[in-house]
Structure formats: structure tokens, C-alpha cells
Amino acid sequence: MPESLLNNLYIFILAMFTGFEVITKVPPLLHTPLMSGSNAISGISVVGALVITAAATGDTLILILGVVAVAMGMINVAGGFLVTDRMLEMFKERQQPAGGEEGGE
């Protein structure tokens, strides 16, 4: 195995453990802002995957992995925005019906 691949794999594994430890320590009140921040980071990852995929000339494995990375990143971004939107809907005030108070008579 090339040395650069081993270095990248080592950094990836350390990042996974660090991310897991950081995320498990976040209180539930901060989950919505944290998800918005992670969506921005995922967007940056998608741009990086697009750049690397575009530069993959002649290497089919890199091209396939790049396409998979772009697809997975876009699924993560779209899903994150949907979940964040749903969570923010919970904080909006509900409008009362036009007939007056709830419960009526």
C-alpha cells in the first residue's frame, strides 16, 4: 500500500473517533444548530468530492469512489436540511382557528 493512502486512512479513522466523541457530548438543546453547521461542512465535502472526481483522469476506481462520495454527501446534505426544517417547525407558534378559542362551548 502506498504511504499516502495509509496516512489518509489513519487520519480518517482518527476523525471518526473524534467526531463520535464530540457528538455524543452535545446536549439535546444544541442539536438543531449543530445540524445546521454539519450541513455546511457536508456541503464543503461535496464540493471537494466534485473537484476530486473531475480530476480523476484514467483511474476508474477514483472516479467510482468520487461519484459515490458525491451521492452520499448530497443525501446527507438534503436529509440534514429536511430534519433541521422539521425541528425548527416545532418552535413556530401555532395559529388558532378563525372561530375563536379552542375548545369552544
mmCIF file of the C-alpha atoms, coordinates in Angstrom:
data_MODEL
# 
_entry.id   MODEL 
# 
loop_
_atom_site.group_PDB 
_atom_site.id 
_atom_site.type_symbol 
_atom_site.label_atom_id 
_atom_site.label_alt_id 
_atom_site.label_comp_id 
_atom_site.label_asym_id 
_atom_site.label_entity_id 
_atom_site.label_seq_id 
_atom_site.pdbx_PDB_ins_code 
_atom_site.Cartn_x 
_atom_site.Cartn_y 
_atom_site.Cartn_z 
_atom_site.occupancy 
_atom_site.B_iso_or_equiv 
_atom_site.pdbx_formal_charge 
_atom_site.auth_seq_id 
_atom_site.auth_comp_id 
_atom_site.auth_asym_id 
_atom_site.auth_atom_id 
_atom_site.pdbx_PDB_model_num 
ATOM 1   C CA . MET A 1 1   ? 0.000   0.000  0.000   1.00 0.00 ? 1   MET A CA 1 
ATOM 2   C CA . PRO A 1 2   ? 1.271   3.489  -0.764  1.00 0.00 ? 2   PRO A CA 1 
ATOM 3   C CA . GLU A 1 3   ? 2.303   5.541  2.250   1.00 0.00 ? 3   GLU A CA 1 
ATOM 4   C CA . SER A 1 4   ? -0.078  8.397  1.406   1.00 0.00 ? 4   SER A CA 1 
ATOM 5   C CA . LEU A 1 5   ? -3.041  6.004  1.400   1.00 0.00 ? 5   LEU A CA 1 
ATOM 6   C CA . LEU A 1 6   ? -2.090  4.697  4.842   1.00 0.00 ? 6   LEU A CA 1 
ATOM 7   C CA . ASN A 1 7   ? -1.709  8.261  6.152   1.00 0.00 ? 7   ASN A CA 1 
ATOM 8   C CA . ASN A 1 8   ? -5.116  9.239  4.768   1.00 0.00 ? 8   ASN A CA 1 
ATOM 9   C CA . LEU A 1 9   ? -6.722  6.116  6.237   1.00 0.00 ? 9   LEU A CA 1 
ATOM 10  C CA . TYR A 1 10  ? -5.113  6.844  9.611   1.00 0.00 ? 10  TYR A CA 1 
ATOM 11  C CA . ILE A 1 11  ? -6.440  10.431 9.587   1.00 0.00 ? 11  ILE A CA 1 
ATOM 12  C CA . PHE A 1 12  ? -9.901  9.219  8.543   1.00 0.00 ? 12  PHE A CA 1 
ATOM 13  C CA . ILE A 1 13  ? -10.100 6.713  11.407  1.00 0.00 ? 13  ILE A CA 1 
ATOM 14  C CA . LEU A 1 14  ? -8.926  9.313  13.944  1.00 0.00 ? 14  LEU A CA 1 
ATOM 15  C CA . ALA A 1 15  ? -11.511 11.784 12.604  1.00 0.00 ? 15  ALA A CA 1 
ATOM 16  C CA . MET A 1 16  ? -14.260 9.170  13.016  1.00 0.00 ? 16  MET A CA 1 
ATOM 17  C CA . PHE A 1 17  ? -13.369 8.548  16.668  1.00 0.00 ? 17  PHE A CA 1 
ATOM 18  C CA . THR A 1 18  ? -13.013 12.269 17.385  1.00 0.00 ? 18  THR A CA 1 
ATOM 19  C CA . GLY A 1 19  ? -16.339 13.077 15.707  1.00 0.00 ? 19  GLY A CA 1 
ATOM 20  C CA . PHE A 1 20  ? -18.109 10.336 17.638  1.00 0.00 ? 20  PHE A CA 1 
ATOM 21  C CA . GLU A 1 21  ? -16.740 11.583 20.949  1.00 0.00 ? 21  GLU A CA 1 
ATOM 22  C CA . VAL A 1 22  ? -17.648 15.197 20.211  1.00 0.00 ? 22  VAL A CA 1 
ATOM 23  C CA . ILE A 1 23  ? -21.188 14.430 19.008  1.00 0.00 ? 23  ILE A CA 1 
ATOM 24  C CA . THR A 1 24  ? -22.059 12.200 21.981  1.00 0.00 ? 24  THR A CA 1 
ATOM 25  C CA . LYS A 1 25  ? -21.173 15.041 24.382  1.00 0.00 ? 25  LYS A CA 1 
ATOM 26  C CA . VAL A 1 26  ? -23.563 17.595 22.809  1.00 0.00 ? 26  VAL A CA 1 
ATOM 27  C CA . PRO A 1 27  ? -26.674 18.412 24.876  1.00 0.00 ? 27  PRO A CA 1 
ATOM 28  C CA . PRO A 1 28  ? -30.032 17.918 23.091  1.00 0.00 ? 28  PRO A CA 1 
ATOM 29  C CA . LEU A 1 29  ? -30.735 21.673 23.152  1.00 0.00 ? 29  LEU A CA 1 
ATOM 30  C CA . LEU A 1 30  ? -27.854 22.279 20.739  1.00 0.00 ? 30  LEU A CA 1 
ATOM 31  C CA . HIS A 1 31  ? -28.701 19.567 18.203  1.00 0.00 ? 31  HIS A CA 1 
ATOM 32  C CA . THR A 1 32  ? -30.512 21.882 15.749  1.00 0.00 ? 32  THR A CA 1 
ATOM 33  C CA . PRO A 1 33  ? -27.703 24.480 15.484  1.00 0.00 ? 33  PRO A CA 1 
ATOM 34  C CA . LEU A 1 34  ? -25.151 21.675 15.327  1.00 0.00 ? 34  LEU A CA 1 
ATOM 35  C CA . MET A 1 35  ? -27.034 20.017 12.463  1.00 0.00 ? 35  MET A CA 1 
ATOM 36  C CA . SER A 1 36  ? -27.071 23.295 10.542  1.00 0.00 ? 36  SER A CA 1 
ATOM 37  C CA . GLY A 1 37  ? -23.312 23.570 10.983  1.00 0.00 ? 37  GLY A CA 1 
ATOM 38  C CA . SER A 1 38  ? -22.750 19.985 9.941   1.00 0.00 ? 38  SER A CA 1 
ATOM 39  C CA . ASN A 1 39  ? -24.841 20.573 6.813   1.00 0.00 ? 39  ASN A CA 1 
ATOM 40  C CA . ALA A 1 40  ? -22.455 23.364 5.848   1.00 0.00 ? 40  ALA A CA 1 
ATOM 41  C CA . ILE A 1 41  ? -19.485 21.046 6.398   1.00 0.00 ? 41  ILE A CA 1 
ATOM 42  C CA . SER A 1 42  ? -21.183 18.352 4.299   1.00 0.00 ? 42  SER A CA 1 
ATOM 43  C CA . GLY A 1 43  ? -21.647 20.892 1.530   1.00 0.00 ? 43  GLY A CA 1 
ATOM 44  C CA . ILE A 1 44  ? -17.916 21.607 1.599   1.00 0.00 ? 44  ILE A CA 1 
ATOM 45  C CA . SER A 1 45  ? -17.266 17.852 1.418   1.00 0.00 ? 45  SER A CA 1 
ATOM 46  C CA . VAL A 1 46  ? -19.499 17.596 -1.656  1.00 0.00 ? 46  VAL A CA 1 
ATOM 47  C CA . VAL A 1 47  ? -17.545 20.370 -3.372  1.00 0.00 ? 47  VAL A CA 1 
ATOM 48  C CA . GLY A 1 48  ? -14.275 18.574 -2.545  1.00 0.00 ? 48  GLY A CA 1 
ATOM 49  C CA . ALA A 1 49  ? -15.643 15.291 -3.875  1.00 0.00 ? 49  ALA A CA 1 
ATOM 50  C CA . LEU A 1 50  ? -16.717 17.032 -7.089  1.00 0.00 ? 50  LEU A CA 1 
ATOM 51  C CA . VAL A 1 51  ? -13.251 18.517 -7.566  1.00 0.00 ? 51  VAL A CA 1 
ATOM 52  C CA . ILE A 1 52  ? -11.515 15.192 -6.977  1.00 0.00 ? 52  ILE A CA 1 
ATOM 53  C CA . THR A 1 53  ? -13.963 13.341 -9.229  1.00 0.00 ? 53  THR A CA 1 
ATOM 54  C CA . ALA A 1 54  ? -13.440 15.881 -12.009 1.00 0.00 ? 54  ALA A CA 1 
ATOM 55  C CA . ALA A 1 55  ? -9.665  15.435 -11.717 1.00 0.00 ? 55  ALA A CA 1 
ATOM 56  C CA . ALA A 1 56  ? -9.871  11.616 -11.930 1.00 0.00 ? 56  ALA A CA 1 
ATOM 57  C CA . THR A 1 57  ? -8.482  11.067 -15.404 1.00 0.00 ? 57  THR A CA 1 
ATOM 58  C CA . GLY A 1 58  ? -7.831  7.479  -16.319 1.00 0.00 ? 58  GLY A CA 1 
ATOM 59  C CA . ASP A 1 59  ? -8.348  5.933  -12.865 1.00 0.00 ? 59  ASP A CA 1 
ATOM 60  C CA . THR A 1 60  ? -11.718 4.171  -12.770 1.00 0.00 ? 60  THR A CA 1 
ATOM 61  C CA . LEU A 1 61  ? -11.568 3.390  -9.036  1.00 0.00 ? 61  LEU A CA 1 
ATOM 62  C CA . ILE A 1 62  ? -11.119 7.051  -8.119  1.00 0.00 ? 62  ILE A CA 1 
ATOM 63  C CA . LEU A 1 63  ? -13.943 8.010  -10.471 1.00 0.00 ? 63  LEU A CA 1 
ATOM 64  C CA . ILE A 1 64  ? -16.322 5.442  -8.925  1.00 0.00 ? 64  ILE A CA 1 
ATOM 65  C CA . LEU A 1 65  ? -15.380 6.428  -5.364  1.00 0.00 ? 65  LEU A CA 1 
ATOM 66  C CA . GLY A 1 66  ? -15.799 10.105 -6.265  1.00 0.00 ? 66  GLY A CA 1 
ATOM 67  C CA . VAL A 1 67  ? -19.286 9.552  -7.662  1.00 0.00 ? 67  VAL A CA 1 
ATOM 68  C CA . VAL A 1 68  ? -20.248 7.555  -4.562  1.00 0.00 ? 68  VAL A CA 1 
ATOM 69  C CA . ALA A 1 69  ? -18.833 10.326 -2.328  1.00 0.00 ? 69  ALA A CA 1 
ATOM 70  C CA . VAL A 1 70  ? -20.818 12.999 -4.171  1.00 0.00 ? 70  VAL A CA 1 
ATOM 71  C CA . ALA A 1 71  ? -24.030 10.945 -3.966  1.00 0.00 ? 71  ALA A CA 1 
ATOM 72  C CA . MET A 1 72  ? -23.606 10.160 -0.263  1.00 0.00 ? 72  MET A CA 1 
ATOM 73  C CA . GLY A 1 73  ? -22.703 13.756 0.540   1.00 0.00 ? 73  GLY A CA 1 
ATOM 74  C CA . MET A 1 74  ? -25.760 15.101 -1.273  1.00 0.00 ? 74  MET A CA 1 
ATOM 75  C CA . ILE A 1 75  ? -28.021 12.616 0.522   1.00 0.00 ? 75  ILE A CA 1 
ATOM 76  C CA . ASN A 1 76  ? -26.508 13.792 3.816   1.00 0.00 ? 76  ASN A CA 1 
ATOM 77  C CA . VAL A 1 77  ? -26.980 17.479 2.967   1.00 0.00 ? 77  VAL A CA 1 
ATOM 78  C CA . ALA A 1 78  ? -30.576 17.071 1.768   1.00 0.00 ? 78  ALA A CA 1 
ATOM 79  C CA . GLY A 1 79  ? -31.551 14.858 4.698   1.00 0.00 ? 79  GLY A CA 1 
ATOM 80  C CA . GLY A 1 80  ? -29.916 17.220 7.169   1.00 0.00 ? 80  GLY A CA 1 
ATOM 81  C CA . PHE A 1 81  ? -31.809 20.202 5.817   1.00 0.00 ? 81  PHE A CA 1 
ATOM 82  C CA . LEU A 1 82  ? -35.099 18.287 5.931   1.00 0.00 ? 82  LEU A CA 1 
ATOM 83  C CA . VAL A 1 83  ? -34.540 17.229 9.540   1.00 0.00 ? 83  VAL A CA 1 
ATOM 84  C CA . THR A 1 84  ? -33.428 20.741 10.555  1.00 0.00 ? 84  THR A CA 1 
ATOM 85  C CA . ASP A 1 85  ? -36.509 22.239 8.900   1.00 0.00 ? 85  ASP A CA 1 
ATOM 86  C CA . ARG A 1 86  ? -38.763 19.774 10.716  1.00 0.00 ? 86  ARG A CA 1 
ATOM 87  C CA . MET A 1 87  ? -37.095 20.564 14.054  1.00 0.00 ? 87  MET A CA 1 
ATOM 88  C CA . LEU A 1 88  ? -37.444 24.315 13.505  1.00 0.00 ? 88  LEU A CA 1 
ATOM 89  C CA . GLU A 1 89  ? -41.165 23.872 12.720  1.00 0.00 ? 89  GLU A CA 1 
ATOM 90  C CA . MET A 1 90  ? -41.628 22.685 16.308  1.00 0.00 ? 90  MET A CA 1 
ATOM 91  C CA . PHE A 1 91  ? -40.603 26.141 17.590  1.00 0.00 ? 91  PHE A CA 1 
ATOM 92  C CA . LYS A 1 92  ? -43.078 28.135 15.496  1.00 0.00 ? 92  LYS A CA 1 
ATOM 93  C CA . GLU A 1 93  ? -46.257 29.384 17.134  1.00 0.00 ? 93  GLU A CA 1 
ATOM 94  C CA . ARG A 1 94  ? -49.424 27.612 16.162  1.00 0.00 ? 94  ARG A CA 1 
ATOM 95  C CA . GLN A 1 95  ? -52.214 29.780 14.799  1.00 0.00 ? 95  GLN A CA 1 
ATOM 96  C CA . GLN A 1 96  ? -55.637 29.432 16.362  1.00 0.00 ? 96  GLN A CA 1 
ATOM 97  C CA . PRO A 1 97  ? -58.665 28.708 14.197  1.00 0.00 ? 97  PRO A CA 1 
ATOM 98  C CA . ALA A 1 98  ? -60.689 31.699 12.939  1.00 0.00 ? 98  ALA A CA 1 
ATOM 99  C CA . GLY A 1 99  ? -63.702 30.717 15.101  1.00 0.00 ? 99  GLY A CA 1 
ATOM 100 C CA . GLY A 1 100 ? -62.135 31.970 18.346  1.00 0.00 ? 100 GLY A CA 1 
ATOM 101 C CA . GLU A 1 101 ? -60.811 29.976 21.278  1.00 0.00 ? 101 GLU A CA 1 
ATOM 102 C CA . GLU A 1 102 ? -60.065 26.307 21.076  1.00 0.00 ? 102 GLU A CA 1 
ATOM 103 C CA . GLY A 1 103 ? -62.480 24.024 22.889  1.00 0.00 ? 103 GLY A CA 1 
ATOM 104 C CA . GLY A 1 104 ? -65.429 26.264 22.018  1.00 0.00 ? 104 GLY A CA 1 
ATOM 105 C CA . GLU A 1 105 ? -68.550 25.696 24.023  1.00 0.00 ? 105 GLU A CA 1 
# 
